[in-house]
Amino acid sequence: MAADPHIHIDARLGGQAASRAVLASAFGLAADLPPTVRSGCGLEVARAMTSVRPESVTCLTCREFGAEAHERLAAQVESLGVLPGSPLTPAQVHEAAAHHRDLARRFTRG
């Protein structure tokens, strides 16, 4: 079987790595990340063959996954951010939603 030359997106949108970074900065310790991840296209790929940057993702199915996932995140931020007791200001909600919509748009270009 030939090696897959494409760059994919982690189906968790890089959440494991981000969580690890927060824990490492807070406590100074961090566990190793698994060497492989489930990609947006459903393949198990080496973490080194993934990217969160839309311009770096070359797998078309992963690009579609990334666009859809970031659109969903934008909608979730907007709907949850306006609930009573939300720790986010309306400006923060708008900024976060705009950020995810920008990422979704960048995944559709390419």
KAKA-V967502 format. One line per field, one symbol per residue. ss: DSSP state (a for helix, b for strand, c for the rest). phi: phi as a letter, one per 20 degrees, with the letter a starting at -180 (. if undefined). burial: I if it has 24 or more other C-alpha atoms within 12 Angstrom, else O. A space follows every 50 residues. Layout:
ss->???
phi->???
burial->???
This chain:
ss->cccccccbcbccccaaaaaaaaaaaaaccccccccbbbbccccbbbaaab cccaaacccaaaaaaaaaaaaaaaaaaaaaaccccccccaaaaaaaaaaa aaaaaaaacc
phi->.fffeeeddffelmffffffffffffdmcbffeffcceefeneecfgfec beegfefdffffffgffffffffffffffefefgnffefgffffffffff fffgfffeeq
burial->OOOOOIIIIIIIIIOIIOOOOOOOOOOOOOOOOOOOIIIIIOOOIOIOII IIIIIOIIIIIIIIIIIIIIIOIIOOIIOOIOOOOOOOOOOOIOOIIOOI IOIIIIIIOO
